[in-house]
Each structure stands twice: as structure tokens, then as C-alpha cells.
């Protein structure tokens, strides 16, 4: 083995005691790089600290208690705000052209509480059908479906485009309304709320 290879090999790290200060530092370090929910932060801290337990005389219960305190401190300090994070994610997904159903599933997948999910969806607006129409119109525009296709090929592509919208979580009524729009101006009117 050459000297370069020996130098490049990772040396095993010394075990570090997962004290509350160490956990707090790990939490801040993670938040500097990624946004996180309280659930995701707790999981991250547990995964970082659990391998260290065997080297120190610490119980898993004590670690979970310390992780809970650190996460609570991050929430109290305003570094973690699940309801605002959920609302922000919902707004971004709505602008991307995702259906309300798909947004709800994604929020659930991200392990937000049911209250945070409901609040995020409520902040999008009261008329979920209008939100879905707008999102479907954005999707159609981005994918160049329906009125964006030449008239002679629209009929043969219609079923595939409807299936694509269905996979995105849009209802049949919403999908047919945007796919069967007569022209691009109708799609634009739906997107900008002038319908």
C-alpha cells in the first residue's frame, strides 16, 4: 500500500459522549445545512448518538430524554417551527402544480402532525377545487398538454394526458376541464385566477 493510500484511509473517530451540549451542537450543525421538522431532528440526533452509547455508561432512556429536551429548546428558540415549515412546503408544492391530495400525502410523508397538515392545507385557501384547477393548469402548461398541442394530435394524446393528471392526484372533472380547454388563454386565465 502506498503512503498516499494510507493517508487517505479514514481513521476511526474517537467516541464522543452524547451530552446535552453535544446534542445541541449537532442539532445546530444540522439546521445550518438543512431545514428540519421536530420529528426529523429527533431522529437525526438519536441516529448520531446511539452508536456512542456502548462506549459510555448511558442508558437509552436518558438519551431519549436529552434528545427531547434539545428538540424542545430548538422549538422554543424558534429554530424549528413545524407549522410554518408545513405551510411553506404546501405553498411551494401548490406553486409547482401539485394537487391538494398530493400535497396532503407529501406532508404526511414528511411526518408532520395532523394539526400541522390541516393548518398548512387551510392556509392555501378555502376553495380546494379552485386550487386544484389552478395547479392542474400549471401542470398542463409545464408539460405542454391539451391546448398546447397541435389540434390534429390532441385527440390521440388525450387519454394519456388525463392519466398523467390522474396520477398527480387531480379529479377527473378538473383534469378534463384543463385538457379540453379550447385554447391557451383559458389555461392562463385559470392559472392567474381570471376564469
ABEGO torsion letter per residue (X at the ends): XBAAAAAABBBBBBBBBBBAAAAAAAAAAAAAABBBBAAAAAAAAAAAAAAAAAABBBBAAAAAAAAAAAAAAAAAAGABBAAAAAAAAAAAAAAAGBBAAAAAAAAAAAGBBAAAAAAAAAAAEABAAAAAAAAAAAAAAAAGBEAABBAAAAAAAAAAAAAAAAAAGBBAAAAAAAAABABAAAAAAAAAGAX
